[in-house]
Amino acid sequence: MLNIYYGDMPEAIFNTSVYFKNSYRDEWITNPLSVQMIEDVDKSRVVSAGVIDSPVLGSISPLQLSGGVKTLILLANDHAHVFNASTCGDNCAQWILEIARRREAQKRKLVINLRHLMDFGSEPFKVRVLNDNKVVTNMSDLVMLAAKYL
């Protein structure tokens, strides 16, 4: 299950791009999940750990990936921190749910910080809003609950 804390969360890493720059590992980029996320969100192809083929920018380094993809890669690989996922657009929402499912299968909890309302789509999902510890299973209920904190 995905756990979201809305609003200011002092322990969350706010600038995910800077954190990514100083902490990512080559194997994170070539991991099959990362390869899929990079293809889906940035429409780019991983050539190697240091080279990504972007249809817009040409050959780029992992540091030039979008803020959303960098945050997704951090969520998938750094289990010790809470990250501000507001750098992610709605095109990252299903990946965040997928990462939460994978973490749950490993008996690990995924907590993210959001400072905006992310659209998780029309399909049922399970999200715990940590601000008041309530679980919601659809966007209508999430909107009503998140509105209290945003």
Residue pairs with C-beta under 8 A, 6 or more apart in sequence:
1 100
1 104
1 109
1 126
1 127
1 128
1 135
2 96
2 97
2 100
2 110
2 112
2 125
2 126
2 127
2 128
3 100
3 109
3 110
3 111
3 112
3 127
3 128
3 130
4 111
4 112
4 113
4 114
4 127
4 128
4 129
4 130
4 146
5 12
5 82
5 111
5 112
5 113
5 114
5 129
5 130
5 131
6 113
6 114
6 115
6 129
6 131
6 146
6 149
6 150
7 115
7 131
7 149
7 150
8 115
9 82
9 84
9 113
11 82
12 81
12 82
12 83
12 84
12 113
13 19
13 74
13 81
13 82
13 83
13 84
14 84
15 84
16 67
16 70
16 71
16 74
16 83
16 84
16 87
17 67
17 70
17 87
19 74
19 81
19 83
20 63
20 70
20 71
20 73
20 74
21 63
23 74
23 78
24 62
24 70
24 73
24 74
24 77
25 77
26 49
26 50
27 49
28 34
28 73
28 76
28 77
29 38
29 46
29 49
29 50
29 52
29 62
29 73
30 46
30 48
30 49
31 76
31 77
33 76
33 98
33 99
33 102
34 46
34 72
34 73
34 76
34 77
35 46
37 69
37 72
37 73
37 76
37 95
38 44
38 45
38 46
38 52
38 65
38 69
39 45
39 46
40 91
40 95
41 66
41 68
41 69
41 72
41 91
41 92
41 95
42 52
42 54
42 65
42 66
42 69
43 54
43 55
44 52
44 53
44 54
44 55
44 60
44 65
45 52
45 53
46 52
46 53
47 53
47 59
49 62
50 61
50 62
51 59
51 60
51 61
52 59
52 60
52 61
52 62
52 64
52 65
53 59
53 60
54 60
54 64
57 64
62 70
65 73
67 87
67 88
68 87
68 88
68 89
68 91
68 92
69 92
70 87
71 83
71 84
71 85
71 87
71 88
71 92
72 88
72 92
72 95
72 96
72 99
74 81
74 83
75 83
75 85
75 96
75 99
75 110
75 112
76 99
76 102
79 103
79 108
82 111
82 112
82 113
83 112
83 113
84 112
84 113
84 114
84 115
85 92
85 96
85 112
85 113
85 114
85 118
86 113
86 114
86 115
86 116
88 96
88 118
90 118
90 119
92 118
93 118
93 119
93 120
93 121
94 120
94 121
96 110
96 112
96 118
96 120
97 120
97 125
99 110
100 110
103 109
103 110
104 110
111 130
114 146
115 150
116 150
117 142
117 143
117 146
117 147
117 150
119 139
120 127
120 139
120 142
121 139
122 139
124 137
124 138
125 137
125 138
126 135
126 136
126 137
127 135
127 136
127 137
127 142
128 134
128 135
129 135
129 136
129 142
129 145
129 146
129 149
131 148
131 149
132 145
132 148
134 145
136 142
136 145
